[in-house]
Amino acid sequence: MPFFQIDGEPVEYEPGEKVLSAVLRSGKIIPHYCYHPGMSVVATCRMCLVDVIDMGNGRPAPKLQTACSLDAMEGMKVETLNQKVEEGQKLVNEFLLVNHPLDCPVCDQSGECILQDYSFKYGSGKSEMDYSKRVNGWRDIGTFVAMERNRCIQCSRCDRFTREITGTNEFGMFNRGHELTLDTYADRPMTNKFQGNMADICPVGAITEKEFRFKRRVWKLKKNYSICTGCSSGCNVTIEHDRNEVFRLKPHENQNVNKWWLCDEGRLTYRMMNERKTRIPRPLGRVEGNLEGVSWEEAYGAIVKRVKELKPFPHEVLALTDTRASNEELFLLQKLLKEGFSSDNIFCPLPKWGQSESDFFINTLITTDKTPNRAGALALKIKGDEKNAKLKKVIEGELKVVFILGNPFEAESEIKEIIKRTQLVVHLGVFHNSWGEIADVVLPGQYYSEKEGTYTNKHQRVQSTEIAIQALRRTRPEWQILAELLQSLGQTSCFDSVPQVFAAMVQEAKAFSGVSFDEIGSLGIELKNKTKDTGMKVLVKQA
Amino acid sequence: MAEETLVLFKNIRNPKYDKSLAGYKRSGGFKSLKKVFGMKPEEVVQEVKESGLRGRGGAGFPTGLKWSFMAKGTGKPSYLIANADESEPGTCKDRELMLKDPHLFLEGLMISSYAIGCHHAYVYVRGEFFPAIKTLNAAVGELYADGLLGTNPLGSGFKLDITIHTGAGAYICGEESALLDSLEGKRGQPRVKPPFPAVSGFNGCPTSVNNVETLACIPFILSDGGAEAFKSFGPQNNSGTHLVSLSGHVNCPGVYELRMDVSMKDIIYDIGGGIRDGKKLKGVIPGGSSSPVMKADEVDVLYNFDDLAKIGTMLGSAAMMVFDEGTDIVKLLHRITRFYAHESCGQCTPCREGTHWSSQIIQDFLRGNGSDEKLKRLYRVGGNMLGTTLCALGDAAAMPIQSFVNKFPEEFRKYYATL
């Protein structure tokens, strides 16, 4: 690739690329507000000024240039740190603060505000503006976001977002000159499903998420990489939490999955991470018809005892799982059945799913499959079909031991009725649900923000999650429960960590062969042996 | 003794002239068009290049060169847009042309369309020019009725449509890329350049945007021996006659057609009949409100692109605003600055904040709260807009501020706070 020089260091660029884009890709920083790699270049904030001392033809540029709109040229020499540039940045920053209210103490953006950061770094520290500032006031612009127009620096990122990313065109610029404001058309609040992104891309505190406003100062939040489990897209997110409470999910850039975006529905899944009322707090066992709290040892002991009493044949054992469980959990459940009972009666619900076809990439981020790991279940060849016909055939025969992982077949009361008659029902789950009511032993698992795991998204890309917050004291991650059950039932295989389980899975499951846990990293890796039919259908084409 | 040279105003200065199509034809109209249809488009461009015609909209860019930059072989249609959004304060020349001799301008538009291979030309007229819009529409109607527009005019096999489009009253839409956005139905805001309109303009196609007066020069240039004659009307690199909008405190304000080798002094005292009420000259804004102001002792200079640039100001759209000794400079600057603050599109930072802030500072002076510190601040704020904005409006707002402060500092001292 050709390259140009920035402050004496070479930077590679793709032909036709702009200077700012190439520089940001190389990891260096040129301050900017209006530029966003996912949207068109408007070059209006004028913050990314650079001094071109050689345009590639030996001549300097006559004045400071905006790096975002400057075509990179072979042999070009660009300076970003000299006095001329510093003065340019200082004056732009001064202009931006002329009408900015500087209400940082009460502004939610404070701490992650680009204007704040740049004012400290590049600003002059004082203002000569001594007239009253422009006042525009607060606007309720959408179902998910609100807008404090006084703070707006008119970078037009939000305007371009509805124009170029969602294609909904709900947002626009009004008035001229210093009275320029951004607002929704005809005073109608926005209804698009991706409003939260506007709060993300807003460089200042003008657009903020209603869900997060006034809850916590951002510098108190700790961040962990994870993925959104709201649907099968597997968008990369950062879980932001403080004192074991999750406050928000923010998208985390991954060009192969969600680019920079995350839907509002996905953002709201953080609420379940803080859910305590319906959580199963400790192992429960059925004593004289009632579920009562027991210790882990008692629960395992009871299961082993009953299994030994029942001596089930392979066809009398059944495991049901939903596709919310991680790859490792699905694998271990499969292993538990295979090694503990020589059975392969493991089923999950696999209804048809779909996503809309659209010219706008962002619309394809929401799928109708609201579970994160359907592709993982398919890769592990867990049984199931659209109408659960195979499962219904199996439960016609006699069943002695049933394992339930999560909340599968929640609406199928028929299946539940039959399983209720089984002698041993073991339920592994995070929340109380109707399976718990018919279970003999309930083993409390952990929510995905509390444990490690890998999930396979709709494009069959394996991605991993980090532990973000601490789980309840007497719960254990499902993979650990399953591994301990395997041991209690006399099997020799022993798993202490998720990478260990993953390694075993790579050995045993054909679909995962050739993938290593370390390779997954923060961006994930696509499976080499893909399942061909994932049951996807494309919904109506959206405009 | 300076006098007018009539090329563009040849018909307009004739009191018996009938501006209808028949009248225009009687006075020798459409001869150039007929001649051009016998030439190759490249020859037309070459002829215009040779005439040395420079754009009359304000930047003074050579017109032939501009046309030769048009992207070729892209498979996209080319467009020619006539910029009739004349809104620079003080300028009123295009309106004269459109109102009093529309067919001259339209013939120029047609020849130019032929030269750059455009089959649909647009005229973007300033929305407030109601009579001009009416005249233009009537003239275009006449041309269609006569068969000069549409398919195969004069048996040439060429096809051309002209659409008159009215603006909605924004100064910024006179900037060519903002004009294109506005014409496309978007909010009129200047675009990032490059790509220039010659590569990607109207609807992403190669486009040339030319001023009305520039286009009106074309029929003369393409007439027999026109290019040579046109070149002879002024000093080197400043060829042809141009329309000067003379306004302000002169006895005979108006639009005059002059050669480029007439001095400003002659324009004020000869053509303009001197300063009103026998007062003394204080200064001149030479090329529309955005050009740097000149003091009375600087006016002995030839009124053309290069000579004005030499003394640090500009010809711009050749709108000369003369003011006498009784003029309050601070009030004048305040009026200019308020105009730019009102007309700034607001998309880019220095212009959006700087225009308003500087008008606030001058307002402060007018209230009697001036100080040395504030004068320095005004100068600095103005300077910070210079060369840092996306389009030229920031420069247009900054240049008068800096030049007024530089040349008339004592006027500002009158408004210093006396405590």
Interface residues (C-beta under 8 A of the other chain):
Chain A: V41 V42 A43 T44 C45 R46 M47 L49 K63 L64 S69 D71 G88 L91 V92 E94 F95 L96 V98 N99 E128 M129 Y131 I153 Q154 S156 G172 M173 N175 R176 G177 H178 E179 L180
Chain B: A170 I172 R187 V192 P194 A341 H342 E343 S344 C345 G346 Q347 C348 T349 P350 R352 E353 G354 T355 H356 W357 Q360 D364 R377 N384 G387 T388 T389 L390
